[in-house]
Each structure stands twice: as C-alpha cells, then as structure tokens.
Amino acid sequence: MATRCSPTSWRDKLHACLQQWGSPRTKLKSKMAPTTLVSLVLLCLSNVLITCSGGGAGIRMKLTHVDAKGSYTAEERVRRAVAASRQRLASMRASGGGGGVSAPVHWSTRQYIAEYLVGDPPQRAEALIDTGSDLIWTQSTACLRKVCARQDLPYFNASASGSFAPVPCRDRACAANYRHFCALDGGCTFVATYGAGAVIGFLGTDNFAFQSGGAALAFGCVSFTRVVPGALHGASGLIGLGRGRLSLVSQTGATRFSYCLTPYFHNNGASSHLFVGAAASLGGGGGAVTSMPFVESPKDYPYSTFYYLPLEGITVGGTKLPIPSSAFDLRQVDKGYWEGGVIIDSGSPFTSLAKAAYVPLRDELAGQLNGSLVGPPADSDLELCVARGDVDRVVPTLVLHFGGGADMALPPGNYWAPVDKTTACMVILEAYELSIIGNFQQQNMHLLFDVGEGRFSFQTADCSTL
C-alpha cells in the first residue's frame, strides 16, 4: 500500500514531475500556453496523489467507446460492431480445430478505452478494458522497430520512471502469469495470447493513477506485439478485470467493481464509467436492484478468469421460448477443457447465444413480427429486420431469466439497432457453444461484480449522471 507523504515530500514530488518537462521558470512559462501549463500541473498532481494517499475511496475511470475517435454514423457503428462480433465468433470456431476441444479466446475485439498515468514522473497511456482477461500491459520503448502496434500516445519508457522496478523471475507475480519464463538477467518474461494475437514482454511494477484513485501495480511492458490490425484501436494496451491474481481487481485487493455504459447512439457526449473497490456500488436513484449468484468458474485457465452467469431461459413478447435446459450449461468435455456456459463481457459488442437458444428466439420473433419484417440489407449478415421507424411499435421486450428468479428485461433499443437509413435489425447473434451477454445489451444498466460475495447485481440507470 502507498504511504502518506509529508508536506515537504509532497512538494518535492510535484517539483520533480514538473522538472521532467523543463525548468518551470523558463520552458514552462515561455513555451506553454496557460491551458497547457494547467493541464501539466493537474497531470503531476494526479501522480503525486497516487503515492501520497491511501486510495481508500476506490478507483474511478472514465470509459470512452472506441468509435468515439471517429466520425461514424449510428449505422456505421452498428455494422462495425457486427463485424467485430462476427470476428470473435469466427476466432472461437477456428480455435476448435475442426471439432476438437479448445479453450475460448478473449480479446478478439474490445470496445471501451480508459486513460491513466503510469510512472514517476507520469506518462500517459490508454488501455482497452477487458473483463475476460487478467494481465495489465502497455507497449513500451523496448519495442523493436515495426514489431509493436501503432498507438496514439508515446510508448511507455520504463527507464524514465523513477518508481519503476522489474519483477524478478522468482517473484509470485511472475508465476501468476499463465505463460512466463526467466530472462538471462533474472527478470520475468511473459507471453500473453488472445483472439486478436499475442504480446511478449517483461513484468515490472510502477505507480498508476486513474481519473480518481490509484495503486502500485504489476504490469507487462510489451516489447513485441502481433495482433490483428486495428485491434488496439490506437490504445497502448489492456487492463484486465478478470478473476486472476494479476488483474486490476485482484491487485488492488478490491472485492467488487462496477461499470455503467451510456447508450451507443444518444449519449449527448456523456462518458461511461468504471468503478473499482469502495467506489463500486448500486442504488442512488437507479431502478430496483436485481441480484444473482455467479456460476462457479472452473479452476482451469482461461475459464477460471471469466464471470459466468446462471441464465436459465428467455421470454420474448410474453412467450417463454422452448430452450433445452442444457443450452446454457457449463460442462467439462475433456481434462482442462470446458464448453458452454454464459459469460457477461464488457468488451464483446453484441450478445451471442448458443444455437439451441438462438434458433428458438429467431423463430419466435419471426412469427410475432411476420407482417412487419423486411429483408435485411445484403451486406448486413443479419436475419431479422423491420422498418427503422417501427422498432418501438412492433418489437417486443425480451427478458433473460436467471437463477434465483432474477430477470433482466431488454427493451427493443437494447437488442435491435439501425443498419441503414430505413432498416433496423436484431443484433443478437448465433454463437458456437459459449453464450455471451455483450455490451450493447448492457446500455443504461449499472452492473456490479461482487467478487467477494460471489454475486452479480444490476439496475437500470442513467449512466450519464454517475
């Protein structure tokens, strides 16, 4: 844990941070605009606060959707999300090796980015948020020419941080990463593989500062990146929120985290937010809180890092779908390999359901909407569509039924989306085996992951006000 600083130490740390950028009496005054100078002082203050406070209030992060960096229309954002969802499903099918058992992939696409500061003096970085993995990592200046992905900010320079320390190979943090080995200098080299590719680097520790709150964390300094072009969306790396020992949640000793995602299309510029530790709670003017127990995750990696939910059935338009009771079961198919189950994921754009659940949903909706259905656009790769102006009038509410009597009601706007100027389509997709509740279906819901109590809770909320 960080210790509190004396007034003298606090002042010295702030001065050292400003010195990194040149003499305050010369370079800062003569070459920086007033707004730039204020921003720099705030940046340095954030870094000082991380090492001079106990961080008891928890961590808060502003989340930005990856498409916010581009001037995409609503229709273009939906098509990009469909493509990303299809890419993830294709990766999962490919990993099956023609019908053999395989582990599910994660991070083939991620959707939300958080900015943070790392090091002393602080260096800016951006990370994709991932509930489906554990490791925190950022690309670094150790990257050899053309072997790391393009990012919007400079690579992290470990040698320029006075608070950076390498993790020894014999350290528990090194052993906590699934794939690791000892470097010649005694450091910890790691390998992390994802649906989008793989990264290699060395583990270290340093101070992290977020929108509010911070911590000293073990993280990966990446020196080699091979991922699908565009997979990082210009970000510097990932922040894992999974169950493993190297995730942000585990390293901070937090027993819970929550996030609230503003609508894809009508957020009026409002940001989504992530809360870790004491900052994570429900209530405060939202809807009624609904809770359920997590399904116990397998001990085998990577299944051990996921958050599984007890989905039991689906109702649409008042009709309970004839879904087999086994459709959402998590089952072991071989030693170390599992199949099925339902996970809640911050990074997958759209919900995908195992075939045994998707087909009954598609067929029932087709029957209920028979007179209102229109042909899908040729390049949309979607099945059920109606006139865009008819969605709220003809599309029924969809209800997900979870164990313990917990229901999650999805209004039409949470599972139908515009794909062109005149057409809207259902954006729930057919999955391979693993069903995923994606972030589009989580709009304007505050979701609480209480890892300590083993429970998942949610409430409807105006996420722009949190």
C-alpha positions in Angstrom: 0.0 0.0 0.0 1.1 3.6 -0.7 2.1 5.6 2.4 1.1 9.2 3.1 3.7 11.9 2.3 4.8 14.7 4.5 4.2 18.3 3.2 7.9 18.5 2.2 7.9 15.2 0.4 4.6 16.0 -1.4 6.1 19.3 -2.6 9.3 17.7 -3.7 7.4 15.0 -5.8 5.4 17.7 -7.6 8.5 19.7 -8.3 10.3 16.7 -9.7 7.4 16.0 -12.0 7.4 19.5 -13.3 11.2 19.4 -13.7 10.9 16.5 -16.1 9.4 18.9 -18.6 12.0 21.6 -18.1 12.6 24.4 -15.7 9.3 25.9 -14.5 10.7 29.4 -14.8 11.9 29.1 -18.3 10.5 26.4 -20.6 7.1 26.1 -18.9 6.5 29.9 -18.9 7.9 30.8 -22.2 6.8 27.9 -24.4 3.5 26.7 -22.9 0.0 28.2 -23.3 -1.7 28.8 -19.9 -4.2 25.9 -20.6 -1.2 23.6 -21.3 0.5 24.6 -18.1 -2.6 24.0 -16.0 -3.0 20.6 -17.6 0.6 19.7 -16.8 0.2 20.7 -13.2 -3.0 18.6 -12.9 -1.2 15.7 -14.5 1.6 15.9 -12.0 -0.8 16.3 -9.1 -2.5 13.1 -10.1 0.8 11.3 -10.0 1.6 12.7 -6.5 -1.8 11.8 -5.2 -1.2 8.1 -6.1 1.9 7.9 -3.9 0.7 10.2 -1.1 -2.8 8.9 -0.4 -4.2 5.7 0.9 -6.7 5.4 -2.0 -9.5 4.3 0.4 -12.2 5.7 -1.8 -11.5 3.2 -4.6 -10.8 3.8 -8.3 -12.9 5.6 -10.8 -12.2 5.6 -14.6 -13.9 7.4 -17.5 -14.6 5.0 -20.4 -14.6 6.0 -24.0 -16.1 3.9 -26.7 -13.5 3.0 -29.4 -15.7 4.5 -32.1 -15.8 7.9 -30.4 -12.5 8.7 -32.0 -14.1 8.5 -35.5 -17.0 10.4 -37.0 -19.1 7.3 -37.6 -22.8 7.4 -38.1 -25.1 5.2 -36.0 -25.4 2.8 -38.9 -21.7 2.6 -39.4 -21.1 1.9 -35.7 -23.6 -1.0 -35.7 -22.0 -2.5 -38.8 -18.6 -2.2 -37.2 -19.9 -3.9 -34.0 -21.5 -6.7 -36.1 -18.2 -7.2 -37.9 -16.3 -7.3 -34.6 -18.8 -9.7 -33.1 -18.5 -12.0 -36.1 -14.7 -11.8 -35.9 -14.8 -13.0 -32.3 -17.2 -15.9 -33.1 -15.0 -16.9 -36.1 -11.9 -16.9 -33.9 -13.7 -19.2 -31.5 -14.8 -21.6 -34.2 -11.3 -21.6 -35.7 -9.8 -22.4 -32.3 -11.9 -25.6 -32.3 -9.6 -27.3 -34.7 -12.3 -29.0 -36.7 -14.4 -30.2 -33.8 -11.7 -30.9 -31.2 -11.8 -29.4 -27.8 -10.2 -25.9 -27.3 -10.1 -23.0 -24.9 -12.2 -20.0 -25.7 -10.4 -16.9 -26.9 -10.7 -13.5 -25.4 -9.8 -10.0 -26.6 -10.5 -10.5 -30.3 -12.3 -7.2 -30.0 -12.6 -4.8 -27.1 -14.9 -1.8 -27.0 -14.0 0.7 -24.2 -10.8 2.6 -23.5 -9.7 4.2 -20.2 -6.8 6.7 -19.9 -4.4 6.6 -17.0 -1.0 7.8 -15.8 1.9 5.5 -15.0 5.4 6.2 -13.6 7.2 9.0 -11.8 7.1 11.4 -13.5 3.8 10.3 -15.0 3.4 9.1 -18.6 0.0 9.0 -20.3 -1.3 5.7 -21.5 -4.7 4.3 -22.8 -6.0 0.8 -22.2 -8.8 -1.3 -23.5 -10.9 -2.6 -20.6 -11.3 -6.4 -20.6 -13.4 -8.4 -18.1 -12.3 -11.6 -19.9 -8.6 -11.4 -19.1 -6.3 -10.6 -16.2 -3.0 -9.0 -17.2 -2.4 -5.3 -17.3 0.1 -4.3 -20.0 1.2 -1.5 -22.2 3.5 -1.3 -25.2 6.9 0.1 -24.2 10.0 1.7 -25.8 11.6 -1.7 -25.6 9.6 -2.5 -28.8 12.0 -3.1 -31.7 11.3 -1.4 -35.0 7.9 -2.3 -36.5 7.2 -5.2 -34.0 4.6 -3.3 -32.0 1.2 -1.9 -32.9 0.5 1.8 -33.7 -0.8 3.7 -30.8 -2.0 7.3 -30.3 0.3 8.1 -27.3 4.1 7.6 -27.0 5.3 4.1 -25.8 5.9 3.8 -22.1 9.6 4.4 -21.2 10.4 2.3 -18.1 13.9 3.8 -17.8 12.4 7.3 -17.5 10.3 6.3 -14.4 11.9 6.7 -11.0 9.3 4.4 -9.5 9.6 1.5 -12.0 11.1 -1.8 -10.8 11.4 -5.0 -12.7 9.7 -8.1 -11.3 12.2 -10.9 -10.6 11.6 -14.3 -12.2 11.2 -16.0 -8.8 8.5 -13.4 -7.7 4.9 -14.6 -7.2 3.7 -12.1 -9.7 5.8 -13.8 -12.4 4.3 -17.2 -11.5 0.8 -15.7 -11.6 1.0 -15.2 -15.4 0.0 -18.3 -17.2 3.0 -18.3 -19.6 6.3 -17.0 -18.3 10.0 -17.8 -18.2 13.2 -16.5 -16.7 15.2 -13.9 -18.7 19.0 -14.0 -18.7 19.1 -11.0 -16.4 16.8 -12.7 -13.9 13.8 -10.8 -14.9 10.3 -12.2 -15.7 9.4 -12.6 -19.4 5.8 -13.2 -20.1 3.7 -14.2 -23.1 0.0 -13.4 -23.4 -2.2 -14.8 -26.2 -5.6 -13.6 -27.2 -8.1 -14.0 -30.0 -6.5 -10.9 -31.6 -3.0 -12.2 -31.4 -0.2 -12.2 -28.9 2.2 -10.0 -26.9 5.6 -10.6 -25.3 7.5 -8.5 -22.8 8.8 -8.2 -19.2 6.9 -7.7 -16.0 7.5 -4.7 -13.8 5.8 -2.6 -11.1 5.0 1.0 -11.1 2.6 3.6 -9.8 -0.7 4.0 -11.7 -3.1 7.0 -11.4 -6.6 6.9 -12.8 -9.4 9.5 -13.0 -9.6 9.2 -9.3 -7.6 6.8 -7.1 -4.6 4.7 -8.0 -2.3 1.9 -6.9 1.2 0.4 -7.3 0.6 -2.5 -9.8 2.5 -5.3 -11.5 2.1 -5.0 -15.3 3.6 -6.0 -18.5 6.0 -3.8 -20.5 5.4 -5.2 -24.0 8.4 -5.4 -26.4 6.7 -7.5 -29.2 3.1 -7.2 -30.4 1.5 -9.3 -33.1 -2.2 -8.6 -33.2 -5.0 -8.2 -35.9 -4.5 -4.7 -37.5 -6.7 -2.2 -35.7 -7.3 -4.5 -32.7 -5.9 -1.9 -30.2 -7.9 1.0 -31.7 -4.9 3.2 -31.0 -4.7 2.3 -27.3 -1.5 1.4 -25.5 -2.5 -1.9 -24.1 -5.1 -3.7 -21.9 -6.4 -3.6 -18.3 -7.7 -7.0 -17.3 -10.6 -7.2 -14.8 -10.8 -11.0 -14.6 -10.5 -13.2 -11.6 -6.8 -13.9 -11.9 -4.1 -12.6 -9.5 -2.7 -10.1 -11.9 -6.0 -8.3 -12.7 -6.6 -4.7 -11.6 -9.3 -6.1 -9.2 -7.1 -8.7 -7.6 -4.0 -6.5 -7.3 -5.8 -3.6 -5.6 -7.4 -6.1 -3.1 -10.8 -5.0 -4.3 -13.8 -7.3 -3.7 -16.0 -5.7 -6.2 -16.2 -3.5 -9.3 -18.9 -2.0 -11.4 -19.5 -0.2 -14.6 -22.2 1.8 -16.3 -22.3 2.2 -20.1 -24.1 5.1 -21.8 -26.2 4.4 -24.9 -24.4 3.8 -28.2 -26.2 6.5 -30.1 -27.9 9.1 -27.9 -25.4 9.8 -25.1 -25.0 13.5 -25.8 -21.3 13.2 -25.3 -21.6 11.7 -21.8 -18.9 9.2 -20.7 -19.3 5.7 -19.4 -17.6 4.9 -16.1 -15.8 2.0 -14.3 -15.5 1.8 -10.5 -13.2 -0.5 -8.6 -13.3 -1.2 -4.9 -15.1 1.1 -2.4 -16.3 3.3 -5.3 -18.3 0.4 -6.7 -21.9 0.3 -5.5 -25.5 0.4 -6.8 -28.5 2.5 -5.7 -28.5 6.2 -5.7 -31.6 6.9 -7.8 -31.5 4.0 -10.3 -34.1 1.2 -10.7 -34.6 -1.7 -8.4 -31.5 -3.8 -7.8 -31.6 -7.4 -9.1 -29.1 -9.9 -7.9 -28.0 -13.5 -8.6 -25.1 -15.8 -7.7 -22.2 -16.3 -10.2 -21.8 -19.7 -11.6 -18.6 -21.1 -10.1 -15.8 -20.8 -12.6 -13.7 -23.8 -13.4 -10.1 -23.9 -12.0 -8.6 -24.4 -15.4 -7.2 -21.4 -17.3 -8.6 -19.4 -19.1 -12.1 -20.4 -17.9 -11.0 -19.5 -14.4 -10.9 -15.8 -15.3 -14.4 -15.5 -16.7 -17.6 -14.3 -15.0 -20.3 -17.0 -15.6 -24.0 -16.2 -15.1 -26.8 -18.7 -14.4 -29.0 -17.9 -17.4 -31.9 -20.4 -17.5 -34.4 -19.2 -20.1 -35.7 -16.4 -22.3 -39.1 -14.9 -22.8 -40.0 -12.7 -25.8 -43.3 -10.9 -26.2 -44.8 -12.9 -23.3 -43.9 -16.2 -24.8 -41.4 -18.5 -22.9 -39.1 -20.0 -25.5 -38.7 -23.8 -25.8 -35.0 -23.8 -25.0 -33.5 -27.1 -23.7 -32.4 -26.9 -20.0 -28.9 -27.9 -21.1 -28.5 -25.0 -23.6 -26.7 -22.8 -21.1 -24.9 -25.4 -19.0 -21.2 -25.2 -18.4 -19.8 -28.6 -18.9 -16.4 -30.3 -18.9 -15.6 -32.1 -22.2 -12.0 -33.2 -21.5 -9.3 -32.7 -18.9 -8.7 -29.0 -18.7 -11.3 -28.1 -21.3 -14.9 -26.8 -20.8 -17.7 -26.0 -23.1 -20.9 -23.9 -23.0 -21.9 -21.6 -20.2 -22.9 -17.9 -20.3 -20.4 -15.1 -19.5 -21.1 -11.3 -19.0 -18.5 -9.4 -21.0 -17.6 -5.6 -21.2 -15.8 -6.0 -24.5 -18.0 -8.1 -26.8 -20.3 -5.7 -28.7 -23.4 -7.9 -29.2 -24.9 -10.8 -27.3 -24.4 -14.2 -28.9 -26.4 -17.3 -27.9 -25.7 -20.9 -28.3 -27.6 -22.4 -31.3 -30.1 -24.2 -29.0 -31.2 -20.9 -27.7 -30.7 -18.6 -30.7 -32.9 -20.7 -33.1 -36.0 -20.7 -30.9 -35.6 -16.9 -30.3 -35.2 -16.2 -34.1 -38.2 -18.4 -35.0 -40.5 -17.0 -32.3 -39.7 -13.4 -33.2 -40.2 -14.2 -36.9 -43.6 -15.4 -36.1 -44.6 -12.5 -33.9 -43.2 -9.9 -36.4 -44.4 -11.7 -39.5 -46.3 -8.8 -41.1 -43.7 -6.2 -40.1 -40.5 -8.0 -41.3 -38.5 -6.5 -44.2 -35.5 -8.0 -46.0 -32.1 -7.3 -44.4 -29.6 -5.3 -46.3 -27.5 -7.6 -48.5 -24.2 -6.9 -46.6 -25.5 -6.8 -43.1 -25.2 -10.5 -42.3 -28.3 -10.3 -40.0 -31.5 -12.2 -40.2 -34.5 -10.3 -38.7 -35.2 -6.8 -39.7 -38.1 -4.3 -39.6 -38.6 -0.7 -40.8 -36.5 1.6 -38.6 -39.4 3.7 -37.5 -41.4 0.6 -36.5 -39.0 -0.8 -33.9 -40.6 0.7 -30.7 -44.0 0.0 -32.0 -43.7 -3.7 -33.1 -40.7 -5.2 -31.4 -41.5 -6.9 -28.0 -39.4 -6.7 -24.9 -37.0 -9.6 -24.4 -36.5 -11.0 -20.9 -33.5 -13.0 -19.8 -34.3 -15.3 -16.8 -31.5 -16.1 -14.4 -31.3 -18.4 -11.5 -32.9 -17.4 -8.2 -35.7 -15.6 -10.0 -33.6 -12.7 -11.4 -34.9 -11.2 -14.6 -33.2 -8.8 -17.0 -35.6 -7.0 -19.3 -34.2 -5.7 -22.6 -36.3 -3.1 -24.4 -36.3 -3.1 -28.2 -33.5 -0.5 -28.3 -31.2 -2.8 -26.4 -31.3 -5.7 -28.9 -32.3 -4.0 -32.2 -30.2 -1.4 -34.0 -30.2 0.6 -37.2 -28.2 -0.8 -40.0 -29.1 1.7 -42.7 -31.3 4.8 -43.1 -34.5 2.8 -43.3 -33.9 -0.6 -41.6 -33.2 -1.9 -38.1 -32.3 -5.5 -37.3 -32.0 -7.8 -34.3 -28.4 -7.7 -33.1 -28.3 -10.9 -31.1 -26.1 -13.4 -33.0 -25.8 -17.2 -33.1 -22.8 -18.4 -31.1 -20.6 -21.5 -31.3 -21.0 -23.0 -27.7 -20.2 -20.2 -25.3 -23.0 -17.7 -24.9 -22.0 -14.1 -24.2 -24.0 -11.1 -22.9 -22.5 -8.2 -24.8 -22.2 -4.6 -24.0 -24.9 -3.3 -26.4 -27.4 -5.2 -24.3 -25.9 -3.6 -21.2 -26.7 0.0 -22.2 -28.0 2.2 -19.4 -27.5 -0.5 -16.8 -25.2 -0.3 -13.8 -23.6 -3.7 -13.3 -21.9 -4.7 -10.1 -19.5 -7.6 -9.9 -19.2 -8.5 -6.2 -16.4 -11.0 -6.4 -16.1 -11.2 -2.6 -19.7 -12.3 -2.1 -19.9 -14.3 -5.4 -22.8 -12.3 -6.7 -23.7 -10.3 -9.8 -26.2 -7.4 -9.5 -27.6 -4.8 -11.8 -30.1 -1.9 -12.0 -31.4 0.3 -14.8 -29.7 3.7 -14.5 -29.0 6.9 -16.3 -25.2 6.2 -16.8 -24.6 9.8 -17.8 -25.2 11.0 -14.3 -22.7 8.8 -12.4 
